[in-house]
Amino acid sequence: MTEHAPVLPLWLCETCERPWPCVTRRAELLGEQDPVHLAYYLSLCLISAGQDMSWAPPDVLRRRFIGWLP
Ligand SMILES: [Zn+2]
């Protein structure tokens, strides 16, 4: 179980207090899941975060949740 889970509704890492997924969580996710499932999972997170942070520019959220994928 990760110590780098998101704290809602701001989606900040509970350990780093950085925007989730933080650098540590990104590395964990890449090691835990295959690329297709990871992209699907992060897409669901992106939709949920977009609802929680409706004030945030969609492009910024997209880069944060999806844009770092290899
Ligand atoms: Zn973290």
N, CA, C, O and the ligand as a Tripos MOL2 file, in Angstrom:
@<TRIPOS>MOLECULE
protein
  281   279    71     0     0
PROTEIN
NO_CHARGES

@<TRIPOS>ATOM
      1 N           0.8580   -1.2000    0.0000 N.3       1 MET1
      2 CA          0.0000    0.0000    0.0000 C.3       1 MET1
      3 C           0.8900    1.2440    0.0000 C.2       1 MET1
      4 O           1.8170    1.3620    0.8010 O.2       1 MET1
      5 N           0.5920    2.1490   -0.8970 N.am      2 THR2
      6 CA          1.4360    3.3290   -1.0330 C.3       2 THR2
      7 C           1.2110    4.3290    0.1010 C.2       2 THR2
      8 O           0.1170    4.4330    0.6560 O.2       2 THR2
      9 N           2.2600    5.0470    0.4220 N.am      3 GLU3
     10 CA          2.1320    6.1740    1.3510 C.3       3 GLU3
     11 C           1.9140    7.4630    0.5890 C.2       3 GLU3
     12 O           1.8650    8.5460    1.1720 O.2       3 GLU3
     13 N           1.7820    7.3330   -0.7240 N.am      4 HIS4
     14 CA          1.6470    8.5070   -1.5810 C.3       4 HIS4
     15 C           0.2820    8.5240   -2.2600 C.2       4 HIS4
     16 O           0.1720    8.6480   -3.4790 O.2       4 HIS4
     17 N          -0.7490    8.3960   -1.4370 N.am      5 ALA5
     18 CA         -2.1180    8.4220   -1.9420 C.3       5 ALA5
     19 C          -2.6080    9.8700   -2.0190 C.2       5 ALA5
     20 O          -2.1260   10.7340   -1.2860 O.2       5 ALA5
     21 N          -3.5610   10.1250   -2.9030 N.am      6 PRO6
     22 CA         -4.0760   11.4860   -3.0230 C.3       6 PRO6
     23 C          -5.0360   11.8370   -1.8960 C.2       6 PRO6
     24 O          -5.8370   11.0070   -1.4650 O.2       6 PRO6
     25 N          -4.9470   13.0700   -1.4260 N.am      7 VAL7
     26 CA         -5.8980   13.5920   -0.4600 C.3       7 VAL7
     27 C          -6.8660   14.4990   -1.2110 C.2       7 VAL7
     28 O          -6.4750   15.5250   -1.7680 O.2       7 VAL7
     29 N          -8.1240   14.1050   -1.2160 N.am      8 LEU8
     30 CA         -9.1420   14.8480   -1.9370 C.3       8 LEU8
     31 C          -9.7220   15.9460   -1.0710 C.2       8 LEU8
     32 O          -9.6280   15.8340    0.1520 O.2       8 LEU8
     33 N         -10.3140   17.0000   -1.6120 N.am      9 PRO9
     34 CA        -10.5970   17.2110   -3.0320 C.3       9 PRO9
     35 C          -9.4940   17.9380   -3.8020 C.2       9 PRO9
     36 O          -9.6810   18.2540   -4.9770 O.2       9 PRO9
     37 N          -8.3510   18.2100   -3.1700 N.am     10 LEU10
     38 CA         -7.3120   18.9520   -3.8770 C.3      10 LEU10
     39 C          -6.3110   18.0310   -4.5640 C.2      10 LEU10
     40 O          -5.4560   18.4920   -5.3210 O.2      10 LEU10
     41 N          -6.4140   16.7340   -4.3040 N.am     11 TRP11
     42 CA         -5.5380   15.7810   -4.9610 C.3      11 TRP11
     43 C          -4.0760   16.1070   -4.6890 C.2      11 TRP11
     44 O          -3.2540   16.1960   -5.6010 O.2      11 TRP11
     45 N          -3.7770   16.2820   -3.3930 N.am     12 LEU12
     46 CA         -2.3880   16.4660   -2.9820 C.3      12 LEU12
     47 C          -1.8950   15.1660   -2.3640 C.2      12 LEU12
     48 O          -2.6510   14.4660   -1.6890 O.2      12 LEU12
     49 N          -0.6330   14.8460   -2.5940 N.am     13 CYS13
     50 CA         -0.0570   13.6320   -2.0150 C.3      13 CYS13
     51 C          -0.0620   13.7510   -0.4880 C.2      13 CYS13
     52 O           0.3180   14.7830    0.0640 O.2      13 CYS13
     53 N          -0.5050   12.6680    0.1920 N.am     14 GLU14
     54 CA         -0.6110   12.7280    1.6480 C.3      14 GLU14
     55 C           0.7560   12.7970    2.3190 C.2      14 GLU14
     56 O           0.8690   13.2640    3.4520 O.2      14 GLU14
     57 N           1.7880   12.3350    1.6290 N.am     15 THR15
     58 CA          3.1300   12.3320    2.2100 C.3      15 THR15
     59 C           3.9500   13.5330    1.7500 C.2      15 THR15
     60 O           4.5310   14.2440    2.5700 O.2      15 THR15
     61 N           3.9950   13.7590    0.4380 N.am     16 CYS16
     62 CA          4.8010   14.8640   -0.1000 C.3      16 CYS16
     63 C           4.0810   16.2040   -0.0240 C.2      16 CYS16
     64 O           4.7130   17.2610   -0.0320 O.2      16 CYS16
     65 N           2.7610   16.1500    0.0510 N.am     17 GLU17
     66 CA          1.9320   17.3590   -0.0410 C.3      17 GLU17
     67 C           2.1840   18.1010   -1.3410 C.2      17 GLU17
     68 O           2.0850   19.3270   -1.4050 O.2      17 GLU17
     69 N           2.5140   17.3330   -2.3820 N.am     18 ARG18
     70 CA          2.6870   17.8830   -3.7220 C.3      18 ARG18
     71 C           1.5020   17.4340   -4.5650 C.2      18 ARG18
     72 O           0.8140   16.4760   -4.2120 O.2      18 ARG18
     73 N           1.2600   18.1270   -5.6850 N.am     19 PRO19
     74 CA          0.1650   17.6860   -6.5620 C.3      19 PRO19
     75 C           0.3200   16.2090   -6.9400 C.2      19 PRO19
     76 O           1.3860   15.7650   -7.3660 O.2      19 PRO19
     77 N          -0.7770   15.4650   -6.7700 N.am     20 TRP20
     78 CA         -0.7640   14.0340   -7.0590 C.3      20 TRP20
     79 C          -1.0350   13.8040   -8.5430 C.2      20 TRP20
     80 O          -1.8410   14.5400   -9.1110 O.2      20 TRP20
     81 N          -0.4240   12.8460   -9.1940 N.am     21 PRO21
     82 CA          0.5790   11.9330   -8.6710 C.3      21 PRO21
     83 C           1.9620   12.5790   -8.5370 C.2      21 PRO21
     84 O           2.4930   13.1310   -9.5010 O.2      21 PRO21
     85 N           2.5400   12.5030   -7.3330 N.am     22 CYS22
     86 CA          3.8620   13.0680   -7.0820 C.3      22 CYS22
     87 C           4.9240   12.2130   -7.7850 C.2      22 CYS22
     88 O           4.6070   11.1680   -8.3540 O.2      22 CYS22
     89 N           6.1370   12.6450   -7.7450 N.am     23 VAL23
     90 CA          7.2140   11.9370   -8.4480 C.3      23 VAL23
     91 C           7.3280   10.4920   -7.9510 C.2      23 VAL23
     92 O           7.4950    9.5630   -8.7410 O.2      23 VAL23
     93 N           7.2340   10.3210   -6.6250 N.am     24 THR24
     94 CA          7.3440    8.9750   -6.0600 C.3      24 THR24
     95 C           6.1980    8.0940   -6.5230 C.2      24 THR24
     96 O           6.4120    6.9470   -6.9130 O.2      24 THR24
     97 N           4.9800    8.6250   -6.4810 N.am     25 ARG25
     98 CA          3.8120    7.8330   -6.8780 C.3      25 ARG25
     99 C           3.8710    7.4970   -8.3720 C.2      25 ARG25
    100 O           3.4790    6.4030   -8.7790 O.2      25 ARG25
    101 N           4.3540    8.4270   -9.1760 N.am     26 ARG26
    102 CA          4.4810    8.1380  -10.6140 C.3      26 ARG26
    103 C           5.4000    6.9520  -10.8340 C.2      26 ARG26
    104 O           5.0980    6.0700  -11.6380 O.2      26 ARG26
    105 N           6.5230    6.9240  -10.1230 N.am     27 ALA27
    106 CA          7.4590    5.8100  -10.2690 C.3      27 ALA27
    107 C           6.8180    4.5080   -9.7900 C.2      27 ALA27
    108 O           6.9970    3.4570  -10.4060 O.2      27 ALA27
    109 N           6.0740    4.5840   -8.6950 N.am     28 GLU28
    110 CA          5.3890    3.3900   -8.1950 C.3      28 GLU28
    111 C           4.3820    2.8750   -9.2110 C.2      28 GLU28
    112 O           4.3230    1.6770   -9.4860 O.2      28 GLU28
    113 N           3.5950    3.7790   -9.7640 N.am     29 LEU29
    114 CA          2.5610    3.3750  -10.7260 C.3      29 LEU29
    115 C           3.1720    2.7070  -11.9500 C.2      29 LEU29
    116 O           2.6490    1.7110  -12.4500 O.2      29 LEU29
    117 N           4.2700    3.2560  -12.4230 N.am     30 LEU30
    118 CA          4.9180    2.6760  -13.6010 C.3      30 LEU30
    119 C           5.3940    1.2510  -13.3170 C.2      30 LEU30
    120 O           5.4160    0.4070  -14.2130 O.2      30 LEU30
    121 N           5.7730    0.9930  -12.0640 N.am     31 GLY31
    122 CA          6.2290   -0.3340  -11.7160 C.3      31 GLY31
    123 C           5.1060   -1.2960  -11.3990 C.2      31 GLY31
    124 O           5.2800   -2.5120  -11.4710 O.2      31 GLY31
    125 N           3.9210   -0.7360  -11.0360 N.am     32 GLU32
    126 CA          2.8200   -1.5790  -10.5730 C.3      32 GLU32
    127 C           1.9130   -2.0520  -11.6920 C.2      32 GLU32
    128 O           1.3840   -3.1620  -11.6340 O.2      32 GLU32
    129 N           1.7270   -1.2250  -12.7110 N.am     33 GLN33
    130 CA          0.6740   -1.5030  -13.6840 C.3      33 GLN33
    131 C           1.2360   -1.4460  -15.0980 C.2      33 GLN33
    132 O           2.1830   -0.7130  -15.3840 O.2      33 GLN33
    133 N           0.6310   -2.2370  -15.9720 N.am     34 ASP34
    134 CA          1.0330   -2.1580  -17.3650 C.3      34 ASP34
    135 C           0.4770   -0.8610  -17.9550 C.2      34 ASP34
    136 O          -0.4740   -0.2940  -17.4180 O.2      34 ASP34
    137 N           1.0660   -0.3920  -19.0540 N.am     35 PRO35
    138 CA          0.7480    0.9350  -19.5830 C.3      35 PRO35
    139 C          -0.7260    1.1570  -19.9010 C.2      35 PRO35
    140 O          -1.2450    2.2520  -19.6860 O.2      35 PRO35
    141 N          -1.4130    0.1190  -20.4160 N.am     36 VAL36
    142 CA         -2.8210    0.2860  -20.7900 C.3      36 VAL36
    143 C          -3.6810    0.4950  -19.5520 C.2      36 VAL36
    144 O          -4.5210    1.3950  -19.5170 O.2      36 VAL36
    145 N          -3.4730   -0.3300  -18.5430 N.am     37 HIS37
    146 CA         -4.2590   -0.1830  -17.3190 C.3      37 HIS37
    147 C          -3.9150    1.1060  -16.5940 C.2      37 HIS37
    148 O          -4.7800    1.7490  -15.9980 O.2      37 HIS37
    149 N          -2.6550    1.4730  -16.6500 N.am     38 LEU38
    150 CA         -2.2380    2.7050  -15.9880 C.3      38 LEU38
    151 C          -2.8990    3.9260  -16.6410 C.2      38 LEU38
    152 O          -3.3640    4.8330  -15.9510 O.2      38 LEU38
    153 N          -2.9340    3.9340  -17.9560 N.am     39 ALA39
    154 CA         -3.5710    5.0510  -18.6630 C.3      39 ALA39
    155 C          -5.0630    5.0990  -18.3590 C.2      39 ALA39
    156 O          -5.6370    6.1770  -18.2000 O.2      39 ALA39
    157 N          -5.6840    3.9310  -18.2800 N.am     40 TYR40
    158 CA         -7.1130    3.8720  -17.9650 C.3      40 TYR40
    159 C          -7.3590    4.3800  -16.5390 C.2      40 TYR40
    160 O          -8.2560    5.1890  -16.3010 O.2      40 TYR40
    161 N          -6.5550    3.8960  -15.6100 N.am     41 TYR41
    162 CA         -6.7020    4.3060  -14.2090 C.3      41 TYR41
    163 C          -6.5300    5.8160  -14.0520 C.2      41 TYR41
    164 O          -7.3110    6.4730  -13.3630 O.2      41 TYR41
    165 N          -5.4950    6.3550  -14.7010 N.am     42 LEU42
    166 CA         -5.2370    7.7910  -14.5640 C.3      42 LEU42
    167 C          -6.3170    8.6220  -15.2610 C.2      42 LEU42
    168 O          -6.5990    9.7460  -14.8480 O.2      42 LEU42
    169 N          -6.9130    8.0740  -16.3070 N.am     43 SER43
    170 CA         -8.0170    8.7780  -16.9660 C.3      43 SER43
    171 C          -9.2010    8.9150  -16.0180 C.2      43 SER43
    172 O          -9.8500    9.9600  -15.9720 O.2      43 SER43
    173 N          -9.4770    7.8560  -15.2640 N.am     44 LEU44
    174 CA        -10.5530    7.9210  -14.2780 C.3      44 LEU44
    175 C         -10.2160    8.9410  -13.1910 C.2      44 LEU44
    176 O         -11.0820    9.6990  -12.7530 O.2      44 LEU44
    177 N          -8.9620    8.9540  -12.7620 N.am     45 CYS45
    178 CA         -8.5300    9.9450  -11.7630 C.3      45 CYS45
    179 C          -8.6840   11.3560  -12.3140 C.2      45 CYS45
    180 O          -9.1080   12.2690  -11.6060 O.2      45 CYS45
    181 N          -8.3350   11.5240  -13.5830 N.am     46 LEU46
    182 CA         -8.4210   12.8440  -14.2090 C.3      46 LEU46
    183 C          -9.8660   13.3390  -14.2460 C.2      46 LEU46
    184 O         -10.1360   14.5070  -13.9670 O.2      46 LEU46
    185 N         -10.7860   12.4470  -14.5890 N.am     47 ILE47
    186 CA        -12.2080   12.8290  -14.6310 C.3      47 ILE47
    187 C         -12.6750   13.2250  -13.2420 C.2      47 ILE47
    188 O         -13.3450   14.2440  -13.0690 O.2      47 ILE47
    189 N         -12.3180   12.4160  -12.2550 N.am     48 SER48
    190 CA        -12.7280   12.6850  -10.8820 C.3      48 SER48
    191 C         -12.1170   13.9910  -10.3730 C.2      48 SER48
    192 O         -12.7900   14.7880   -9.7200 O.2      48 SER48
    193 N         -10.8430   14.2000  -10.6760 N.am     49 ALA49
    194 CA        -10.1670   15.4230  -10.2430 C.3      49 ALA49
    195 C         -10.7630   16.6510  -10.9380 C.2      49 ALA49
    196 O         -10.8470   17.7280  -10.3490 O.2      49 ALA49
    197 N         -11.1730   16.4740  -12.1910 N.am     50 GLY50
    198 CA        -11.7850   17.5740  -12.9220 C.3      50 GLY50
    199 C         -13.0920   18.0200  -12.2790 C.2      50 GLY50
    200 O         -13.4620   19.1930  -12.3280 O.2      50 GLY50
    201 N         -13.7910   17.0410  -11.6680 N.am     51 GLN51
    202 CA        -15.0330   17.3760  -10.9710 C.3      51 GLN51
    203 C         -14.7230   18.0280   -9.6240 C.2      51 GLN51
    204 O         -15.4060   18.9650   -9.2100 O.2      51 GLN51
    205 N         -13.6910   17.5280   -8.9450 N.am     52 ASP52
    206 CA        -13.3210   18.0960   -7.6460 C.3      52 ASP52
    207 C         -12.7170   19.4930   -7.7850 C.2      52 ASP52
    208 O         -12.9060   20.3530   -6.9250 O.2      52 ASP52
    209 N         -11.9900   19.7030   -8.8830 N.am     53 MET53
    210 CA        -11.3010   20.9860   -9.0960 C.3      53 MET53
    211 C         -11.7980   21.6100  -10.4000 C.2      53 MET53
    212 O         -11.0370   21.7980  -11.3480 O.2      53 MET53
    213 N         -13.0750   21.9210  -10.4210 N.am     54 SER54
    214 CA        -13.6770   22.4300  -11.6500 C.3      54 SER54
    215 C         -13.1060   23.7910  -12.0340 C.2      54 SER54
    216 O         -13.2950   24.2530  -13.1590 O.2      54 SER54
    217 N         -12.4040   24.4360  -11.0900 N.am     55 TRP55
    218 CA        -11.7940   25.7420  -11.3480 C.3      55 TRP55
    219 C         -10.4490   25.6100  -12.0700 C.2      55 TRP55
    220 O          -9.9260   26.5880  -12.6030 O.2      55 TRP55
    221 N          -9.9010   24.4050  -12.0820 N.am     56 ALA56
    222 CA         -8.5660   24.2200  -12.6640 C.3      56 ALA56
    223 C          -8.6630   24.0770  -14.1770 C.2      56 ALA56
    224 O          -9.5830   23.4310  -14.6790 O.2      56 ALA56
    225 N          -7.7200   24.6750  -14.9110 N.am     57 PRO57
    226 CA         -7.7330   24.5360  -16.3700 C.3      57 PRO57
    227 C          -7.5940   23.0650  -16.7670 C.2      57 PRO57
    228 O          -6.6890   22.3760  -16.2950 O.2      57 PRO57
    229 N          -8.4910   22.5820  -17.6380 N.am     58 PRO58
    230 CA         -8.4460   21.1680  -18.0350 C.3      58 PRO58
    231 C          -7.0900   20.7520  -18.5970 C.2      58 PRO58
    232 O          -6.6510   19.6210  -18.3900 O.2      58 PRO58
    233 N          -6.4310   21.6580  -19.3020 N.am     59 ASP59
    234 CA         -5.1510   21.2980  -19.9030 C.3      59 ASP59
    235 C          -4.0780   21.0560  -18.8350 C.2      59 ASP59
    236 O          -3.2240   20.1810  -18.9750 O.2      59 ASP59
    237 N          -4.1460   21.8450  -17.7790 N.am     60 VAL60
    238 CA         -3.1890   21.6690  -16.6800 C.3      60 VAL60
    239 C          -3.4110   20.3160  -16.0010 C.2      60 VAL60
    240 O          -2.4630   19.5880  -15.7070 O.2      60 VAL60
    241 N          -4.6790   20.0000  -15.7620 N.am     61 LEU61
    242 CA         -4.9770   18.7110  -15.1260 C.3      61 LEU61
    243 C          -4.5880   17.5580  -16.0350 C.2      61 LEU61
    244 O          -4.0700   16.5460  -15.5640 O.2      61 LEU61
    245 N          -4.8290   17.7000  -17.3190 N.am     62 ARG62
    246 CA         -4.5020   16.6200  -18.2460 C.3      62 ARG62
    247 C          -2.9950   16.3520  -18.2310 C.2      62 ARG62
    248 O          -2.5560   15.2020  -18.2080 O.2      62 ARG62
    249 N          -2.2080   17.4410  -18.2450 N.am     63 ARG63
    250 CA         -0.7500   17.2560  -18.2010 C.3      63 ARG63
    251 C          -0.3110   16.6040  -16.8960 C.2      63 ARG63
    252 O           0.5930   15.7690  -16.8700 O.2      63 ARG63
    253 N          -0.9690   17.0020  -15.8260 N.am     64 ARG64
    254 CA         -0.5810   16.4940  -14.5050 C.3      64 ARG64
    255 C          -0.9060   15.0040  -14.3500 C.2      64 ARG64
    256 O          -0.1130   14.2530  -13.7800 O.2      64 ARG64
    257 N          -2.0470   14.5830  -14.8450 N.am     65 PHE65
    258 CA         -2.4650   13.2000  -14.6220 C.3      65 PHE65
    259 C          -2.0100   12.2700  -15.7420 C.2      65 PHE65
    260 O          -1.6620   11.1170  -15.4860 O.2      65 PHE65
    261 N          -2.0110   12.7550  -16.9660 N.am     66 ILE66
    262 CA         -1.7630   11.8840  -18.1100 C.3      66 ILE66
    263 C          -0.4600   12.2280  -18.8200 C.2      66 ILE66
    264 O           0.2130   11.3500  -19.3600 O.2      66 ILE66
    265 N          -0.1080   13.5140  -18.8150 N.am     67 GLY67
    266 CA          0.9590   13.9910  -19.6890 C.3      67 GLY67
    267 C           2.3350   13.4480  -19.3980 C.2      67 GLY67
    268 O           3.2240   13.5490  -20.2440 O.2      67 GLY67
    269 N           2.5390   12.8770  -18.2300 N.am     68 TRP68
    270 CA          3.8710   12.3890  -17.8690 C.3      68 TRP68
    271 C           4.0890   10.9470  -18.3040 C.2      68 TRP68
    272 O           5.2020   10.4300  -18.2120 O.2      68 TRP68
    273 N           3.0360   10.3000  -18.7740 N.am     69 LEU69
    274 CA          3.1870    8.8850  -19.1620 C.3      69 LEU69
    275 C           4.1740    8.7340  -20.3080 C.2      69 LEU69
    276 O           4.1970    9.5600  -21.2210 O.2      69 LEU69
    277 N           4.9800    7.7000  -20.2690 N.am     70 PRO70
    278 CA          5.9620    7.4940  -21.3220 C.3      70 PRO70
    279 C           5.3050    7.1130  -22.6520 C.2      70 PRO70
    280 O           6.0000    6.9030  -23.6470 O.2      70 PRO70
    281 ZN          4.1360   11.6370   -2.6420 Zn       71 ZN71
@<TRIPOS>BOND
     1     1     2 1
     2     2     3 1
     3     3     4 2
     4     3     5 am
     5     5     6 1
     6     6     7 1
     7     7     8 2
     8     7     9 am
     9     9    10 1
    10    10    11 1
    11    11    12 2
    12    11    13 am
    13    13    14 1
    14    14    15 1
    15    15    16 2
    16    15    17 am
    17    17    18 1
    18    18    19 1
    19    19    20 2
    20    19    21 am
    21    21    22 1
    22    22    23 1
    23    23    24 2
    24    23    25 am
    25    25    26 1
    26    26    27 1
    27    27    28 2
    28    27    29 am
    29    29    30 1
    30    30    31 1
    31    31    32 2
    32    31    33 am
    33    33    34 1
    34    34    35 1
    35    35    36 2
    36    35    37 am
    37    37    38 1
    38    38    39 1
    39    39    40 2
    40    39    41 am
    41    41    42 1
    42    42    43 1
    43    43    44 2
    44    43    45 am
    45    45    46 1
    46    46    47 1
    47    47    48 2
    48    47    49 am
    49    49    50 1
    50    50    51 1
    51    51    52 2
    52    51    53 am
    53    53    54 1
    54    54    55 1
    55    55    56 2
    56    55    57 am
    57    57    58 1
    58    58    59 1
    59    59    60 2
    60    59    61 am
    61    61    62 1
    62    62    63 1
    63    63    64 2
    64    63    65 am
    65    65    66 1
    66    66    67 1
    67    67    68 2
    68    67    69 am
    69    69    70 1
    70    70    71 1
    71    71    72 2
    72    71    73 am
    73    73    74 1
    74    74    75 1
    75    75    76 2
    76    75    77 am
    77    77    78 1
    78    78    79 1
    79    79    80 2
    80    79    81 am
    81    81    82 1
    82    82    83 1
    83    83    84 2
    84    83    85 am
    85    85    86 1
    86    86    87 1
    87    87    88 2
    88    87    89 am
    89    89    90 1
    90    90    91 1
    91    91    92 2
    92    91    93 am
    93    93    94 1
    94    94    95 1
    95    95    96 2
    96    95    97 am
    97    97    98 1
    98    98    99 1
    99    99   100 2
   100    99   101 am
   101   101   102 1
   102   102   103 1
   103   103   104 2
   104   103   105 am
   105   105   106 1
   106   106   107 1
   107   107   108 2
   108   107   109 am
   109   109   110 1
   110   110   111 1
   111   111   112 2
   112   111   113 am
   113   113   114 1
   114   114   115 1
   115   115   116 2
   116   115   117 am
   117   117   118 1
   118   118   119 1
   119   119   120 2
   120   119   121 am
   121   121   122 1
   122   122   123 1
   123   123   124 2
   124   123   125 am
   125   125   126 1
   126   126   127 1
   127   127   128 2
   128   127   129 am
   129   129   130 1
   130   130   131 1
   131   131   132 2
   132   131   133 am
   133   133   134 1
   134   134   135 1
   135   135   136 2
   136   135   137 am
   137   137   138 1
   138   138   139 1
   139   139   140 2
   140   139   141 am
   141   141   142 1
   142   142   143 1
   143   143   144 2
   144   143   145 am
   145   145   146 1
   146   146   147 1
   147   147   148 2
   148   147   149 am
   149   149   150 1
   150   150   151 1
   151   151   152 2
   152   151   153 am
   153   153   154 1
   154   154   155 1
   155   155   156 2
   156   155   157 am
   157   157   158 1
   158   158   159 1
   159   159   160 2
   160   159   161 am
   161   161   162 1
   162   162   163 1
   163   163   164 2
   164   163   165 am
   165   165   166 1
   166   166   167 1
   167   167   168 2
   168   167   169 am
   169   169   170 1
   170   170   171 1
   171   171   172 2
   172   171   173 am
   173   173   174 1
   174   174   175 1
   175   175   176 2
   176   175   177 am
   177   177   178 1
   178   178   179 1
   179   179   180 2
   180   179   181 am
   181   181   182 1
   182   182   183 1
   183   183   184 2
   184   183   185 am
   185   185   186 1
   186   186   187 1
   187   187   188 2
   188   187   189 am
   189   189   190 1
   190   190   191 1
   191   191   192 2
   192   191   193 am
   193   193   194 1
   194   194   195 1
   195   195   196 2
   196   195   197 am
   197   197   198 1
   198   198   199 1
   199   199   200 2
   200   199   201 am
   201   201   202 1
   202   202   203 1
   203   203   204 2
   204   203   205 am
   205   205   206 1
   206   206   207 1
   207   207   208 2
   208   207   209 am
   209   209   210 1
   210   210   211 1
   211   211   212 2
   212   211   213 am
   213   213   214 1
   214   214   215 1
   215   215   216 2
   216   215   217 am
   217   217   218 1
   218   218   219 1
   219   219   220 2
   220   219   221 am
   221   221   222 1
   222   222   223 1
   223   223   224 2
   224   223   225 am
   225   225   226 1
   226   226   227 1
   227   227   228 2
   228   227   229 am
   229   229   230 1
   230   230   231 1
   231   231   232 2
   232   231   233 am
   233   233   234 1
   234   234   235 1
   235   235   236 2
   236   235   237 am
   237   237   238 1
   238   238   239 1
   239   239   240 2
   240   239   241 am
   241   241   242 1
   242   242   243 1
   243   243   244 2
   244   243   245 am
   245   245   246 1
   246   246   247 1
   247   247   248 2
   248   247   249 am
   249   249   250 1
   250   250   251 1
   251   251   252 2
   252   251   253 am
   253   253   254 1
   254   254   255 1
   255   255   256 2
   256   255   257 am
   257   257   258 1
   258   258   259 1
   259   259   260 2
   260   259   261 am
   261   261   262 1
   262   262   263 1
   263   263   264 2
   264   263   265 am
   265   265   266 1
   266   266   267 1
   267   267   268 2
   268   267   269 am
   269   269   270 1
   270   270   271 1
   271   271   272 2
   272   271   273 am
   273   273   274 1
   274   274   275 1
   275   275   276 2
   276   275   277 am
   277   277   278 1
   278   278   279 1
   279   279   280 2
@<TRIPOS>SUBSTRUCTURE
     1 MET1         2 RESIDUE 1 A MET
     2 THR2         6 RESIDUE 1 A THR
     3 GLU3        10 RESIDUE 1 A GLU
     4 HIS4        14 RESIDUE 1 A HIS
     5 ALA5        18 RESIDUE 1 A ALA
     6 PRO6        22 RESIDUE 1 A PRO
     7 VAL7        26 RESIDUE 1 A VAL
     8 LEU8        30 RESIDUE 1 A LEU
     9 PRO9        34 RESIDUE 1 A PRO
    10 LEU10       38 RESIDUE 1 A LEU
    11 TRP11       42 RESIDUE 1 A TRP
    12 LEU12       46 RESIDUE 1 A LEU
    13 CYS13       50 RESIDUE 1 A CYS
    14 GLU14       54 RESIDUE 1 A GLU
    15 THR15       58 RESIDUE 1 A THR
    16 CYS16       62 RESIDUE 1 A CYS
    17 GLU17       66 RESIDUE 1 A GLU
    18 ARG18       70 RESIDUE 1 A ARG
    19 PRO19       74 RESIDUE 1 A PRO
    20 TRP20       78 RESIDUE 1 A TRP
    21 PRO21       82 RESIDUE 1 A PRO
    22 CYS22       86 RESIDUE 1 A CYS
    23 VAL23       90 RESIDUE 1 A VAL
    24 THR24       94 RESIDUE 1 A THR
    25 ARG25       98 RESIDUE 1 A ARG
    26 ARG26      102 RESIDUE 1 A ARG
    27 ALA27      106 RESIDUE 1 A ALA
    28 GLU28      110 RESIDUE 1 A GLU
    29 LEU29      114 RESIDUE 1 A LEU
    30 LEU30      118 RESIDUE 1 A LEU
    31 GLY31      122 RESIDUE 1 A GLY
    32 GLU32      126 RESIDUE 1 A GLU
    33 GLN33      130 RESIDUE 1 A GLN
    34 ASP34      134 RESIDUE 1 A ASP
    35 PRO35      138 RESIDUE 1 A PRO
    36 VAL36      142 RESIDUE 1 A VAL
    37 HIS37      146 RESIDUE 1 A HIS
    38 LEU38      150 RESIDUE 1 A LEU
    39 ALA39      154 RESIDUE 1 A ALA
    40 TYR40      158 RESIDUE 1 A TYR
    41 TYR41      162 RESIDUE 1 A TYR
    42 LEU42      166 RESIDUE 1 A LEU
    43 SER43      170 RESIDUE 1 A SER
    44 LEU44      174 RESIDUE 1 A LEU
    45 CYS45      178 RESIDUE 1 A CYS
    46 LEU46      182 RESIDUE 1 A LEU
    47 ILE47      186 RESIDUE 1 A ILE
    48 SER48      190 RESIDUE 1 A SER
    49 ALA49      194 RESIDUE 1 A ALA
    50 GLY50      198 RESIDUE 1 A GLY
    51 GLN51      202 RESIDUE 1 A GLN
    52 ASP52      206 RESIDUE 1 A ASP
    53 MET53      210 RESIDUE 1 A MET
    54 SER54      214 RESIDUE 1 A SER
    55 TRP55      218 RESIDUE 1 A TRP
    56 ALA56      222 RESIDUE 1 A ALA
    57 PRO57      226 RESIDUE 1 A PRO
    58 PRO58      230 RESIDUE 1 A PRO
    59 ASP59      234 RESIDUE 1 A ASP
    60 VAL60      238 RESIDUE 1 A VAL
    61 LEU61      242 RESIDUE 1 A LEU
    62 ARG62      246 RESIDUE 1 A ARG
    63 ARG63      250 RESIDUE 1 A ARG
    64 ARG64      254 RESIDUE 1 A ARG
    65 PHE65      258 RESIDUE 1 A PHE
    66 ILE66      262 RESIDUE 1 A ILE
    67 GLY67      266 RESIDUE 1 A GLY
    68 TRP68      270 RESIDUE 1 A TRP
    69 LEU69      274 RESIDUE 1 A LEU
    70 PRO70      278 RESIDUE 1 A PRO
    71 ZN71       281 GROUP 0 **** ****
